[in-house]
């Protein structure tokens, strides 16, 4: 009876999503449900969620019904994460997402398989269709390994520590010959299965681009670098200077890239550097002409 009651209640809840159409997000709020606070790597959520719930109290009813069955059976390691991230989607302050960020399709399928004895596949499909969730490879979605914690370095450091990094100046900027220079707001930092990292965000200004065309709007930056020494965090705006992989049409972030929190001084700095580059370029052209 508990199983049947759970399916009915969840089916009603999911039905209100009306084909997974979403309204514009509202203000972020702190997650107050103790179970989800323990399993989710983020602490802010937003409503309405994917099923149209307008509050945590409504979301918590479905989460509690789900937990009473799945957690008791202990059928899948990330089952609770999946339901919490579905009913309490991540919210990033200052970022107006067009859609709710949902759990990844692969995570849904794995839990559906793991918990088949508790919730048959046919019944699961009446609650949530995994195929309607986004793929990790080509969209924004969440799973336990998606989140990269970028921590500040400790005071005890070694020779290769963050304190040994060179200060940013024009000479360093010019010597690295960056392919792209952008004003970028980080939305989500995700770790892939091969341990590479994707930084998803929005570009509001393009100062330089090379072979990879950069348009204002949502952009992905690929990295295999250790981000521990960077100031990169979600919800903030940065100046990012980096190189590209022309053959794969990817923007790259590496240990030689420049990541700097955006401020009023940043724009003035970039303009100074651009003027200096023009002067250097003009002098080189003049020398070449004189040598002919």
Secondary structure, 3 states (H helix, E strand, C coil): CHHHHHHHHHHHHHHCCCCCCCCCCCCCEECCCHHHHHHCCCCEECCCCCCCCCCHHHHHHHHHHHHHHHHHHCCCCCHHHHHHHHHCCECCCCCCCCCCCCECHHHHHHHHHHCCCCCCHHHHHHHCCHHHCCCCCCCCCECHHHCCCCCCCCCCCCCCCHHHCCCCCHHHHHHCCCCEEEEEEEEEEEECCCCCEEEEEEEEEEEECCCCCCCCEEEEEEECCCCCCCCCCCCCEEEEEECEECCCCEEEECCCCEEEECCHHHHHHHHHHHHHHHHHHHHHHHHHHHCC
